[in-house]
Amino acid sequence: METDAELISEKLLSLIEERNLTINRLATLSGLKQSTVNSIFNGASKRPTISTIRKLCQALEISVHEFFDFPPYNEVEK
């Protein structure tokens, strides 16, 4: 199973590709440091904070709910 950091990185990558953005542009739009965004993409940031995720979502014009609406985050554990 992939780690949370890997899942978040993959989701962000797919979102920026869909929007034809670069990592640098996402950092600018979100108001985050380039190094912060890079660390999420390269896996150095193992657990990005919810405030960081929220800023990225605002820049991507999606809700945090929409961001995490993919397996395994939207599956109920039994």
C-alpha positions as CSV (number, residue, x, y, z in Angstrom):
1,M,0.0,0.0,0.0
2,E,1.2,3.5,-0.8
3,T,2.0,6.0,1.9
4,D,-0.1,9.1,2.5
5,A,2.8,11.2,1.1
6,E,2.8,9.2,-2.1
7,L,-0.9,9.3,-2.5
8,I,-1.0,13.1,-2.0
9,S,1.9,13.7,-4.3
10,E,0.3,11.6,-7.1
11,K,-3.1,13.4,-6.6
12,L,-1.4,16.8,-6.8
13,L,0.5,15.7,-9.9
14,S,-2.6,14.6,-11.7
15,L,-4.4,17.9,-10.8
16,I,-1.6,20.1,-12.0
17,E,-1.3,18.1,-15.2
18,E,-5.1,18.4,-15.8
19,R,-4.8,22.2,-15.3
20,N,-1.6,22.5,-17.3
21,L,0.2,24.0,-14.4
22,T,3.8,23.7,-13.1
23,I,4.9,23.0,-9.6
24,N,6.3,26.5,-9.5
25,R,3.0,28.0,-10.6
26,L,1.1,26.0,-8.0
27,A,3.5,27.3,-5.3
28,T,2.9,30.9,-6.5
29,L,-0.9,30.5,-6.7
30,S,-1.1,28.9,-3.2
31,G,1.2,31.4,-1.5
32,L,3.5,28.5,-0.4
33,K,7.3,28.4,-0.7
34,Q,8.6,26.6,-3.7
35,S,10.6,24.4,-1.4
36,T,7.5,23.4,0.5
37,V,5.7,22.3,-2.6
38,N,8.8,20.6,-4.0
39,S,9.1,18.6,-0.7
40,I,5.5,17.3,-1.1
41,F,6.2,16.2,-4.7
42,N,9.5,14.6,-4.1
43,G,8.3,12.8,-0.9
44,A,10.5,14.7,1.6
45,S,7.3,15.9,3.3
46,K,5.9,12.8,4.8
47,R,2.8,14.5,6.3
48,P,1.8,17.8,4.8
49,T,-0.4,19.8,7.2
50,I,-4.0,20.3,6.5
51,S,-3.4,24.1,6.2
52,T,-0.9,23.3,3.4
53,I,-3.3,21.0,1.7
54,R,-6.0,23.7,2.1
55,K,-3.8,26.3,0.4
56,L,-3.0,24.0,-2.4
57,C,-6.7,23.2,-2.9
58,Q,-7.6,26.9,-2.9
59,A,-5.0,27.4,-5.6
60,L,-6.5,24.5,-7.6
61,E,-10.0,25.8,-7.0
62,I,-11.2,22.6,-5.4
63,S,-12.4,21.7,-1.9
64,V,-10.4,19.6,0.5
65,H,-13.2,17.1,0.3
66,E,-12.8,16.9,-3.5
67,F,-9.0,16.5,-3.1
68,F,-9.4,13.5,-0.9
69,D,-12.3,12.0,-2.8
70,F,-10.4,9.0,-4.2
71,P,-9.5,5.5,-3.0
72,P,-8.4,4.7,-0.4
73,Y,-9.5,7.9,1.3
74,N,-13.2,7.6,0.3
75,E,-13.5,3.9,1.3
76,V,-15.0,2.8,4.6
77,E,-12.9,0.4,6.6
78,K,-14.7,-2.7,7.9
